[in-house]
Amino acid sequence: MLKSMTGYGRAESAEGEAKIVVEVKSSNHRYCDVSLRIPQKCFALENEIKRFVLARLTRGRIELSIQFESEEQEEQNLELNIPLARRYCLLLKQLKENLQLSEEITLDQVLTQKDVIVSQATTQNQVCEWEVMKGPLSSAIDELVRMRGVEGLQLKEDFLSRLNKIESLLDQIKHISDSASEDHQKSLGEKIQALCKNMEIDESRLAQEVAYLVEKSDISEELVRVKSHLIQFKEWLDSEDAVGRRLDFLIQEIHREVNTIGSKSYRAEVSLKVVEIKNELERIREQVQNIE
């Protein structure tokens, strides 16, 4: 099934008195780039989380965050760093003597120094287990994948509509080209005879040159290749694999063949149809950039 690279997922799970909240969002990216914002207790699971994400998603910029929300304020442990406080006090006394200050060293001056009083949450050193994290992580990614799938279906409908229009324009170009082939050959012969009216012309040689010019402007091979690419494009829309890069390559190939058709054309009607096809291809190309 065709999937977009844009999506969002969120899941919650309870762990004791705390609530685990997992949020994941994705956007366009050439490869799969996973960025994590996780609390310290989940650092040990970082590689496991990335492997889990990469097993489910193949392309996109993935931003995943994990938060622990406590229903009650966590109990705090306040500790004094006595050795550090003594060191600060000694340095302040030395400063006082060197500057010949009269003020006394006070408790407030010592307490305001960094890390004299340390505050630690009781759960700070706890390590989150993978089995606890796996459930909400999987649910959030499931929601993200569903959202990407819904947008992928919308993109598929848009692609099919534009591809059908391109096929219709190609049929019109073929009809114009086929109906004008004999007229083109006759016109070329008349132009060459007009240019060489005072010269003796070898009729067989003239026929060869006219046939060469007509063959040079023939677009039947390009039309066949474009039709083949369009069929392949539609088949890939139903693939279960990630096809974004393949579709992007195919659009480039179709665009190249259409350019050749335009350069070979000598009819204004064909040139106008080619411009319409290029407009549709450009719209498809922009949307393909968002396909996984």
Helices and strands as residue ranges (DSSP letters): E 7-15, E 18-27, E 32-37, G 40-45, H 46-56, E 60-70, E 76-80, H 82-99, H 107-111, E 117-121, H 130-195, H 203-216, H 220-237, H 244-264, H 268-288
